[in-house]
């Protein structure tokens, strides 16, 4: 009789262990699936940001080319007007370019 009891308890224990492993597997699958979908959303957002940055770069280049003085349009310097410093021109360009 004890052999039947131990056999039944063993099958019950293996059934419980199987159910626990199934439950743990489902919980792990849930979190992996959730992380994967969030990663996909983040990649989509980053790709859209990249496209917008490229468009902004093109517009910025057009704006800079439109505001660029031509060779014949350079102002004549007089004694009362000091020459523009190159450092100031570099600072102006840095203000235009967006920081990353």
C-alpha positions as CSV (number, residue, x, y, z in Angstrom):
1,X,0.0,0.0,0.0
2,X,2.9,2.3,0.7
3,X,4.2,1.8,-2.8
4,X,0.9,3.1,-4.2
5,X,1.0,6.1,-2.0
6,X,4.5,7.0,-2.8
7,X,3.8,6.5,-6.5
8,X,0.7,8.8,-6.3
9,X,2.6,11.4,-4.4
10,X,5.5,11.3,-6.9
11,X,3.1,11.8,-9.8
12,X,1.4,14.6,-7.9
13,X,4.8,16.2,-7.1
14,X,5.9,16.0,-10.8
15,X,2.5,17.6,-11.8
16,X,3.0,20.5,-9.3
17,X,6.6,21.0,-10.5
18,X,5.4,21.0,-14.1
19,X,2.7,23.6,-13.4
20,X,5.2,25.8,-11.5
21,X,7.7,25.6,-14.4
22,X,4.9,26.4,-16.8
23,X,3.8,29.4,-14.7
24,X,7.4,30.7,-14.5
25,X,7.8,30.2,-18.2
26,X,4.7,32.2,-18.9
27,X,5.8,35.1,-16.6
28,X,9.2,35.2,-18.3
29,X,7.6,35.2,-21.8
30,X,5.3,38.0,-20.7
31,X,8.2,40.3,-19.6
32,X,10.4,39.4,-22.6
33,X,7.5,40.1,-25.0
34,X,6.7,43.4,-23.2
35,X,10.4,44.5,-23.4
36,X,10.5,43.5,-27.1
37,X,7.5,45.6,-28.0
38,X,8.8,48.6,-26.1
39,X,12.1,48.3,-27.9
40,X,10.3,48.2,-31.2
41,X,8.4,51.4,-30.3
42,X,11.7,53.1,-29.2
43,X,13.3,52.1,-32.5
44,X,10.4,53.5,-34.5
45,X,10.6,56.8,-32.5
46,X,14.4,57.1,-33.0
47,X,14.0,56.5,-36.8
48,X,11.3,59.2,-37.0
49,X,13.6,61.6,-35.1
50,X,16.5,60.8,-37.5
51,X,14.3,61.6,-40.5
52,X,13.2,64.9,-38.8
53,X,16.9,65.8,-38.0
54,X,17.8,65.2,-41.6
55,X,15.0,67.5,-42.8
56,X,16.2,70.1,-40.3
57,X,19.8,69.8,-41.5
58,X,18.7,70.4,-45.1
59,X,16.6,73.4,-44.1
60,X,19.5,74.8,-42.0
61,X,21.9,74.5,-44.9
62,X,19.4,76.3,-47.2
63,X,19.0,79.0,-44.6
64,X,22.8,79.4,-44.2
65,X,23.3,79.5,-48.0
66,X,20.5,82.1,-48.4
67,X,22.0,84.3,-45.7
68,X,25.6,83.9,-47.0
69,X,26.9,87.2,-48.4
70,X,28.0,87.0,-52.0
71,X,31.6,88.1,-53.1
72,X,30.4,91.5,-54.4
73,X,28.3,92.3,-51.4
74,X,31.1,92.6,-48.8
75,X,30.8,95.8,-46.9
76,X,33.6,98.3,-47.2
77,X,35.4,98.9,-43.9
78,X,35.8,102.4,-42.7
79,X,38.0,103.7,-40.0
80,X,35.0,104.0,-37.6
81,X,33.9,100.4,-38.1
82,X,36.2,97.7,-36.6
83,X,36.7,94.5,-38.5
84,X,34.6,91.5,-37.6
85,X,36.5,89.0,-35.5
86,X,36.7,85.4,-36.7
87,X,35.8,84.1,-33.2
88,X,32.5,85.9,-33.4
89,X,31.6,84.3,-36.7
90,X,32.4,80.9,-35.2
91,X,30.1,81.7,-32.2
92,X,27.3,82.6,-34.6
93,X,27.6,79.3,-36.4
94,X,27.6,77.4,-33.1
95,X,24.4,79.1,-32.1
96,X,22.7,78.0,-35.3
97,X,23.7,74.3,-35.1
98,X,21.6,72.3,-32.6
99,X,23.3,70.5,-29.8
100,X,23.0,66.7,-29.7
